[in-house]
Amino acid sequence: MTDTTQEVRQEAGTRTIRLEVARYRPGEDAEPVFQGYDVPLMADWAVLDGLNYVKDQLDGSLSYRWSCRMGVCGSCGMNVNGEPRLTCGTFLTEYGEGPVRIEPLKGFPVIRDLVVDIDDFLAKLSSVRPWLIREGEELPLTTEYAQTPEQLEAYKQYSMCINCLLCYSACPVYVLDPDFLGPAAIALAQRYNLDSRDMGDRFDVLNLDEAVWGCTFVGECTRVCPKHVDPAEAIQRYKLTAALRSILPWSKR
């Protein structure tokens, strides 16, 4: 036992909590298996701290993603006791005496342990062109386009998305139909649709059975979103836009 391990356990007393972590090692495991680890139950430790303790002190072979530890990067999303959560903002004390079961996000191919392949999401995100589109202007852009507080408020909520993919893991449509464009991609498309500076037209990408019309409005995406983006609302709002555009084809927003 290292000095660091002894110091942490001494500070925590004798209390520990058990983490049941999904392990999948290509070439070794035919399918994911669970491995148990006892970690100190500290009042200020998030699930991510417990995983870091495992990797630093108990098993350096454990693989998972994390970066900022501040709920900003979105990289530490995992299923914790069956719920898509950011592990940096989910505290061990929420689970009493445990155990805490940690699995990769549902709906994505597992690369190793808790690391999932997000290439499909990145391709879907790129397809909605999540950037400001301007027509008749050449790069580099030199003009500043000011906005009123009201214009900013129109899309601000949807701009808070951190691409953590919790909404995809919670979405029953995406889990059953991987062709579904998904909550975050549609919400970010709506973020730019509502931006007064944007001149793009994303109708052909969004007005599809695999896009807004595939959503059954279960609302799980909004429930699990750590940034209160409300992708379910974004999808329903664009359904209305698409329906109106079918009647009034010259209307784009």
Number of C-alpha atoms within 10 A of each C-alpha: 7 7 8 11 15 11 11 15 17 12 12 15 12 9 14 16 20 19 23 20 22 19 24 22 17 13 6 7 10 9 11 17 13 15 12 14 19 16 24 22 25 20 11 10 16 21 25 23 20 24 22 18 19 18 15 14 14 16 13 11 12 20 16 20 13 15 12 11 17 10 18 18 14 22 21 27 28 28 20 22 15 15 17 26 26 29 25 23 17 16 19 27 16 12 13 10 13 16 16 21 18 24 23 27 27 22 19 20 14 20 16 18 21 23 23 18 14 13 11 13 19 12 12 18 19 12 15 22 17 18 14 14 14 12 8 4 10 8 5 6 8 8 7 7 7 10 12 8 9 9 14 14 13 14 20 17 18 25 15 17 23 17 19 23 30 28 27 28 26 27 25 18 22 22 16 10 14 15 15 20 28 29 30 29 28 25 28 25 28 24 23 25 25 18 18 16 16 15 15 16 16 19 17 10 17 23 18 14 12 18 20 25 17 18 22 12 16 13 18 19 26 22 16 22 22 21 16 14 23 24 27 23 17 23 26 16 14 22 18 12 17 23 12 15 15 12 9 11 10 9 11 15 15
